[in-house]
Amino acid sequence: PAPAHTSSRSRRHGRGHGHGHGHAKDDGSRTAHWSSRVSSVGFVRKADLDVDKVNDWIGNLLQEKGKDIYRMKGVLALKDTPTKFAFQAVHMQMQGEMLREWADGEERESKLVFIGKDLDKKSLGEALDACIAK
């Protein structure tokens, strides 16, 4: 029998690395795997993003890899914008909306999550970093 401190899920799936939970990384990203080709990658950036650069990046990304990006969502801090911007995309369809204003003293940050096939975490992170407002 499994030790008393493990969950029934741990007992069912074992303690090896063939599981589906995520792992936090030192670079502010998080990765989870469900098969050898499908994964989720998340990013947090404590900086405002340039809206034009974000639009160009996401637009190009969906055109080039839209069939492999099953879902994408995030809440963004956009430069010179007092409100949070939330977006979600499924394959090549994207929608977004402005949410409430950032609260006084609330740290402005951008959070994005991608779920898809053959995601290149390094390339996505570099592209996101290129969108940070100067």
N, C-alpha and C positions, 0 to 999 in steps of 0.2 A: 504494500500500500504506500501511497504518497505521504510525505510528511504533512502534519496537520496544518502548517502555515501556507500550503499551496492551495490555489483555487481549483475548482473542478475543471476549469478550462486548462490550467497548467497540467493537471493530471492527464487530461485527454490528449493534449498536443505535445506533451513532453517538454523538456527543458532545453532542447537544441535550438538552432536558428532557422528552422523551417516554418516559422510562425508569421503572423500578420500584424504584429504591433510595431510601433515606430521607435526610432532611436534619435535622440537629440544629438546635434553635432556642435562642435566648438565655433563653427562659422555662422551661427544664427539660423541654421537650417534644420530641418527634421525630415527623415526619410522613413517610409514604411514600404514593405514589399509583400505582394500577394502571389506573384509568380516570378519567373526569371525575367519577364519582359514588362510587366505591369507594376507600377509603383506610384507612390505619392511623395511629393517633395514640397516642403513648406519653407517660407522665408520670412524673416522679420528684419526690417531696416528702420532704425531710429533716426530717420531723416525725411525731409519733404522730397517729393518726386516732382519732376518737370512734366506737366500734363501732356505737352506735345511729344516728348520723348516716349512717354508711356503709351500714348495712342499709337505712335508709329511702331513701337516694339510689339505690342499686343496684336495689332492689326496684321503685321508681317508674320508673327508667330502663328496666328490662327490660319492664315492663308497657306503657310508652308507645312505646318504640323497639325492642322485642325482635326484631321481624321484620327490622329494618334492621341490627341488631348481629349480625354473623356469628360473632364470637368476641371474648371478653374474658378477660383473665387478669392475675394480679398476685400480688405478695407484699407484704403489708401489715404495718406496725408499728402495733399497736393499743394505745392508752393502757392502762396498768395490766396489760398482758399480757406475760409474759416470753418468749413464743414468737412466731415468725413465723407469719403466717396466709397460706396460699396458696389462691387460688380460681381457678376458670375457669368460663366460661359459654359456651354455644352457643345462640344465639337466646334463648329464655326459660328454658332449663334451666341452673341454676347449682349448683355443688358446691364445697365448701371443706374444708380440713383444717389443723390446727395442725401446724407443722413443729418443727424443733429450736429451742432457746432461742437468743436473740441472744448471741453470744460477748462476753466481757469486752472492752471497748474497741471493739467493732464499732459503727459508726454505724447507728442505727436509721433506716430510710427506707422509704418505700412506693413501689412501682413498679407501674404499671398500663399495659396495652396494650389498645386497642380496634381491631377490624377491622370495618368495616361500610360501609354506604351512607349518604351524606349526613351524615357525622359533623360535628358543630359543635364544633371544637376549643376555641374560646373558652368556650362554655357548659359543656363537660365539665370544663375546667380550673377554671372558677369554682365549679362544683359540688363538685369534689374539694377545693378550697381551703376551702369552707364546712364540710367534714368534719374539718378539722384541729382536734385537741383543744385546748381552752383550758387 
